[in-house]
C-alpha cells in the first residue's frame, strides 16, 4: 500500500498537468451532482470552500451563487492562524473575498457562524478512498474543523480519478460521508 505522502505527491503531480478546460468540465458535472442532491437541497446552512483553479480544485462558484440566491446560510472558511485555526464566516455577497495567507480566496466579512449551526460541509482535498478517508494538503485545517463538526454531513468534491483503493487512516482523520465526482455520489457510510 502506498503511503499518504506518496499518494499526495502523485495526485499533486497529476493535478498540475490538468488543463483548465478539463477542470472546468469536471467541476461543472460535480456541481450538478451537488445541486441536485437531496442533502444539499435540505441543508439550510452550508460550509463551502472557495475552489482554487490554480491548485487544480474544482470551482465552487456556482454552488456559492446558488446557495446565496436560494436563501441558504453560506459559511466559508478563513484561516485565523498558521497553526491550523479556521474561522467560519457568513458570506452574503460573492464579491466579498480577499486572498488569505495561502493565496486562497477567503471571505472578508466579520460575521462568524457557530459550527453547530452548520448542516453540510463541502470539503476540498487531494484524494480519497471509498471508505471516506481523505488526504488534504497536509496543514490540518480541515481535520481540526471536521472533528468539531461531527453532526454535519461531510461531502468531498473530487474528480473520479483521485479516488484510490485505500488511504492509510490516521487517528485524527474524520471520514467523509460521501464523495461527489463527475460520475456519481459515492456513499461512504456503512
Secondary structure, DSSP 8 states (H G I E B T S, - for coil): ---HHHHHHHHHHHHHH--HHHHHHHHHHHHHHHHH-HHHHH-SEEEE----GGGT----HHHHHHHHHTT-EEEEEEEEETTTEEEEEEE--TT-EEE-TTS-EEE----B--GGG--EEEE--SEEETT--EE--SS-HHHHHHHH-TTSEEEEE--GGGEES-----TT----SEEE-SS-EEE---
